[in-house]
Amino acid sequence: LVDADIGTNVGYVNVPQNSQSVAYECVLGDQGKHIYHPSTDNNARTFTIPANSSVAYAVGTCITFINMVNTVTIAITTDTLYWALTGGTGSRTLAVYGIATAIKMTSTTWLISGTGIT
């Protein structure tokens, strides 16, 4: 959407869903969406944020992860994923009913925070 008064993008009025019941690597089309692990898939899954060298998301891109059953590992390939709570890096685990949002801060760094994430 474009705000006619200021002539700039203002983002989504909702957060579109991408439901995944398999191990999944995010794609460019996932920017601004939430990756949803449904309760009908009682399997641990890994959702991966790809390296900037393979998918060049714009700085400021947000991807939200929602887990409704079992666990979801949020992984990153060669770039760096920082956890907002401690500054630790690497993969994170998202518990049942957990929600976490990752925001791209620089070309190769992301920051993730949320509820139910360790």
Order of alpha helices (4+ residues) and beta strands (2+ residues): beta-beta-beta-beta-beta-beta-beta-beta-beta-beta-beta
